Amino acid sequence: MTAVRPLRQWWWLVLLVLPMVAPAGQPVSRIPDTDAFDAALRTFAARARQPGVRVMKFDPAHTAFGFELRTRWGQRVQGQFPRYEGVALLLPDGRRQVRIQLAAAAVQVAGSARYTAMARGETFFDARHYPHIEFVSSLHDDVLTRDGGPLEGQLRLHGVTRAETFVVAPATCERVGEDCDALASGSVARGDYGMGGMRMVLADSVRFTMQVRLREAPP
């Protein structure tokens, strides 16, 4: 999921030099809904304590999170988030909810230490000021998990919270997420989150990918 097509040598020169000359882009007004996002986290935590709710952790042996960007000329640049936390709630009525937290400071990009440092830096994820990328889904029923479809929720990225929708792939087994991987992906616009760095080289869209396997959380 994180395989990278080699970039030509001159592309590396462009990517390394451009941040010194390219503007970071127009600042984005931070959406004042941090309280709403934090309230969603509190609701999630309270729901996890309700009787009959199964609390499932992500199994690191079968879980991976990645992202992909494209240059203005069509080349793909891929990376991964090797550090993350995640919890899925399985309610007695069949509904589900998931929370994901990715460590921006641990992001790895294209097998390059320099490009990885750029991704962690102020022109992109800015991990020093915004160390986590977080997503809390809305409650959804088991039909979505089985048949696939849109998964709605709130994404907090680079200090901005917005409603986003990811697409869940159809299940390949009866107990998706337990006996086989749950797969999802979705694209967000960097400009919506104030991540305007390297606009002359990289397209605005960032595509996130998720491969998740669950295991019972310890009591």
N, C-alpha and C positions, 0 to 999 in steps of 0.2 A: 504494500500500500504506500510505502515511502520510497520506492525505487525512483531514481533520478536519472533523466537523460543528460549525458554530459553536455555542457555548454562549450561552445568554441572559445578558444583562448582569448580572443579579442572581446568577447562578451564579458569575461571576468574583469578586464580592464575598464570597460564602460561602467559596470556595476560598482566597482570600487572607487572610481573617480567621480561619478555623477553626484553622489550625496554632497560633495564639497561645493558644487556649483548649482544644483537644482534646488528651487525653493521647496519648503516643507508643505506649502499649500495653505489655503485659507483656513483660519481657525474655525472650529465648530463650536457652537454654543452647547454647553453641557446640558443635557436634558435633566431637569430637576425632579427625577423620579427615583432617586436613590432610596428614599424612604419606602417607595412602593416595592422596589426590588428586595430590600431587607425584610419587608413585611411578607413577601412571598417565601423567603427563606425561613422565616419563623413559622409560617403556616405549614411548610414542608416538614420542619422538625416536629411540630405538634402532631401532624398526621402520622409520622413514623412511630409515635408512641401509642397510637390507638390500638385497642385490642384487635387481634386477628390480622394485622398488617404484617406482611413479610418484608423485612428489610434486607436487601441484597446489595453486596459490594461488587465492585468490578474485579474480575479475575485478571491479574496482570499477565498471566501466561497466554491469554487469548484476547487481550484488549489493546487497541492502538488508536491514537488520534493523530491526524495529519492535516496538512493544508497544502493548497496549490495556488500559485499565481501564474499569470501568463505575461510575457513581455508584449510590448506593442507589436512585435514581429512574429508572435505565435509560439515562441519557445516556452516550455513549461519549467517552472522553478518550484520544487517540492520540499516540504519540511515536515517535521514531526514534533510532537510534544511528549517526550519520554516521561515526564512527571505529571501526574494528575491524581485527582480523587473523584470518586463517583458513587452515588447511591441510587438505587431504584426501589420504589415502593410498589408492592403488589397488594392491592386492596382485596378484601373478601368478596366484593361484588364484581371482581374482574378488571376493574380499572387500574391504571398504572400511572406513575409519575417518576421522573428522573431528574437528578441534579448532577451537573458536571462542573468540575473546576480544573482548569489547565494552568500550569505554571509557565508564565511567559518568560521567566528568567532562564528556563531550561530548554527553550526551543532550539532545535537543530535544523539548519537549512543547507541543503545541497552539498553536504559533505565538506563545507568550507568554513574554517574558523572566522575568517574575515566577514563573510556574508552572514554567518550566524550572529556575529557581534552587531552587524548593522540591523538585523531583524529585531534584536533585543533592545536596540538603542532608541533614541528619541524620535527618529524619523519614521519609526514603524510601531512595534508593540510598546515601546517605552516601558520596559519591565521594571525599571527603578521606581517609577511613579505609579504604575498600574501592574502589580505583580501577578494578577490572576485574570484569566478569562473565564467567565461563569455563565452557565445556562441553567435555567429552571423551566422545565416543560409544564404545560398545562396538564390537567388530568385527561387521560385518554383511555378508551376502552380497548379490550383485547383484540377487537377486529383490526385496529390499526397495526398492532404488533404482528398479527397473523397475515393480513392481506397487503400491508404496506400502505403508504399514503403520507399526507402532510402531518408533521408534528410541530405544533405551535408552542411558543414559550417566550421567555424574556432572556435576552443576551446582554450581558454587561461586558463591554470591551473598551479599553482605552478611556475609561472614565465616563462612558456613555452607555445608557441602557435603552434598548429598543426591542420592540416585538419582532421576532424573526420566525421563519418557518423552515424546517428541514424536512427532507423526504426520507421516509423509512422504506427500505427495500422489503419485498414480500419474504415471508419466512420460508426456510428450507427444511424445517423440522417441526414437530408438534410443540415442543417446549422451547421456543426461540429465546435466545439469551441464556439458556441453561444447557441444552444439548447441542446447540449450534449458535453461531454468532448472530447478533443483531447488527444490521448495517444501516447507516444513515449518512446523508450528505446534504450540503446546502451552501449557497453562496451569499455573501454579504458584500455591501459596497463599502470600501475603505473610507470614502469621503463622508459617509454617514457617521463615522466614528472619529473623525479628525485625524485620520492616518493618511495624510496627503503626500508623504515622502516618496521620492523617486517616480513622480508622476510621468516624467518624460520617457521612462523605460518600462514601468510596470502598469498594467491595466488596473482599473479601479476595483475589480471584483476579486474577492478572496474566497476560494472554495474550501470548506472544511469537510473532513471525512471522519467517520466514526465506525469502529468495529469493536463491539462490546460483548463480553461474556460475563455472566453473573455467578456469584457464589453466595451462600448464606453468610450473613454478617455474624460475628461472634456475639453472644448475649451480653 
